Amino acid sequence: MSRKGNCWDNAAQESFSGYMKDEIDISGCQTFGEVKAVIDDGMDYYNNGRYQ
């Protein structure tokens, strides 16, 4: 399944990482708890709320 140099192996993770970088803004967070809450909300929306 996973071969060296096979770019399709991690396409799903790269897509999700791109979404996280573009859509989630953690610049206003002051504590780790706030960052965790923002990321959790973003992941919940990505998995359950967005049009798929």
C-alpha positions, 0 to 999 in steps of 0.5 A: 500500500505505502511505497516510497515516493507514492504521493497519493498515500498522504493526500487526505492528510495534506488536504486536511492540513491545507484546510486547517492552515486556511480556515482556522485562525489561532492568532487571537488565542492567549492560552493553550485551552483556547487554541485547543477549543478553536482547533476542536471546533474546526475539526468538528465543522470539517467532519460534520458541518461542511458540505462533502 
